[in-house]
């Protein structure tokens, strides 16, 4: 579906690139990410904050920990009890910190995967292959401290683009590379030089291969898409 746009500059910058010949192609836009999981994670963090607030302000909690630390430096039962309390606090903190980091990592991964899927769609990948290609390409990403995704080369080294302000390759660069490496999963019009490559003798296109671990981590829908696109499982 296309809608007429008289002035593309009135649209957000990321939408302006979707306007051609005065029309915005809605069909080329990626479906919005389901943020239900993100809302749930945020609610959980709020609950954790409320849970610890009953122990006082952060400065008050730190003062108590400092007092226990000093007491644990002594001798006798009092020192042993203080150290036991410190050990319990440390174990509880590490457990909750690990769980929190896991949730954050999952949120960052989902966000990056959603953005990559949008770039794959723009690169011309057929809908049936987008989920599978995005999943297998996640090992090409690592996350900076600010949560932004950094694209790596296939050998795991940094991918530098000298003509970029920050010199880092983008998800769009990755999508383009993946399209060139997997022409059988790209719409004919999007392939440089035109036309899809010939099918193999068995009548199936070249297959997208994933590891058993990657396949096991997929949802039922993603597994079905992988099978329909002729994908294979290794290991």
N, C-alpha and C positions, 0 to 999 in steps of 0.2 A: 504494500500500500504506500502511495506517495502523496504528500501534501505540498501545496504550493507555498514557497517562502519568498516573499518580496524583498526582504533584507536579512541576509544571513547573519549580519553582525549583531542582530538582536538576540541571537541564540547563544547559549554557553559555548565556549571555545571548542570543547570536545565534540559538540554537535555540528559546528560549522563545517567540519571536514566531511560530513555526511551529505551536504547539500551539493547537488549537481544540476546544472541547467535550471536553476530556480526551484528545484523540488527536493524535499527531504524524503529519503527512502526509509520508511519505518521498518520495513522487513530486514534491513541491514543492521538494525540495532540489536545488541545482545539483550536477552531477557534479564530483568533485574534480579539481583541476588536475593535469595531468601534469607532475611536477617533474623528469623525467629531464634536461631541458635545463638546469635550474637546478643540478642536481648536477654536470653536466658543466662548467658555467661555474665553479662553486666549485672543482672539481678543477684547472681550468686556472689559477685564481688561486693555488692552493697550489703548483702547479708553477713559476709565475713567481717566487713568494717564495723557493722553494728554489733557483731559478736564480741569483738575486741574492745569496743568503746566502753563496755561495762567495767573494764579494768582501769579506766582512767585515760587521761590524755597521754599521747606518746611520750612527752617529757617525764610524766609521772611514772610510767611503766619503765622507762630507761633508768630512772633513779632507783627503783626497786631492784632492777637487775644489777646495777652497780653495787648496791648494798649487799646483795647476795654474793656477788663476786668477791668482795672484800672479806666477807665472813667465811667464804670457802677457802681462803688462804690460810686460815688458822688451823688449829688441831682439835681433835675431839669430836663428839657426836654432833655438836652444833655446826661444825665445818662440813662434816659428812652430809648432814641434812641439807645444808645450803647448796652443796655441789650436786646432790641428787635433784633438787629443784631446778638448778640451772640446766642439768642434762635433760630433764623432762621438757623444759621450755624450749631448748634447742631442738629436740627431736620433733616437737609439735610444730615449731616454726618451719623446719626443713620440710616436713611433710606437706604443710599448707603451701609453702613456697613452690615446691615441685608441682603440686596440683595446679597452682595458679599459672606457673610458666607453661605447663602443658596446655591449659585452656587458651592462653595468649598465642602460643605457637599454632594451635589449630585454627584460631581466628585469622591469623596472618596468612596461613596456608590457604584457607578458604577464599580470602579476599584476593590473594595473588592468582589463585586458580581461576577465579571468576574473571579477573582482568585478562588473563591469558586466553581464556575461551573467547572473549570478545575480540581479541586481536586475531585469533585463529579464524574466526568468522569473517573478519575483514580481509584476511589473507586468502579467502576463498575455499577453506576446508568445507567439505560436505557435512551436514548436520550430524550424520551418524558417526562421524569420526572425531568430532571435536572433543567430546568427553574423554575418549580414550587417549588421544594425542596429548591433551592437557595433563592427564594423570601421569603418563610416562615421561613428560618433560619437566615435572616438578623437581627432579634431581638436578636440573640446570639452574635452580634458583637457591640463593641463600639470603638471609634477612639481615639488614643492617640494624644497628641499635635503635633507630627510630621506627623500625617496623617496615621500612620500604624494602622491596625486593631487588636483589642484585642478580643480574643475568651472568651466568658463567659460560665458558666455552665447553665443548663436549668433553674435554680432558680435565675439566674442573678448575682451570685457571681463569683469571680475570679476563673479561671481554672488553677491550678498550676501543672506542670509536673516537679517533682524533678530531673529527669534525663536530663533536658534541660539546656543549658548554661544560658538562661534568665528566666527559669522556667515557661514561658508562653506556653499554649497550642497553636497549630497552626491550620490553616485552614484544613490541612490534618487530624489532630486529629478530628476536627469537622465532616469532611466528613466521616471518619470511623465510628464515633458514629451514624451519620445519616443513614449510610448503615445498621448498625446493628439494628437500630430502625425501618427501613422501608425495610425489606428484599424483599417485593413484588415488589419494584421498582428497584431492583438490578439484574443484569444479573446472571443467575444460577451459572456460573463458579466463580463468585466473592463472593458467599455466603459461609461462613465457614460452613463446614459440608455437603455442596453440596445440590443442588436441591432447587427450590423455594417452599414455603409453599403452601398447598392446597388452592384453591380458595374457596370463600364463596359460600353458596348454590345458590345465585343468579347468579353465573357465573362471578362475578366481583371480582377483587382482593381487599384487604383492601384499603380503600381510603385515599388519602392525603387530609386533611381538612384545609381550610384557612378561615379567617374571611371575612366578607363582605367588610370591608375596604381594606384588602389586595387584594381581587378579583377586586374591583373597580379601584385599582391603576395599575392593569396589562394592558398590551397592548392587542390588539385583538389576536395576535399570542399566547401570554402567556395564555390567557383565553382558546383558542382552545386546546392548549397542556394540560392544566389542565383537561378539559373535556374529552379529548381522553384517558388520563391516569387514568380515573375513579375518579377524584378528586371531593370533595364536598365543599360546601360553608356553613359556620356557621353564623347565625345571619342575 
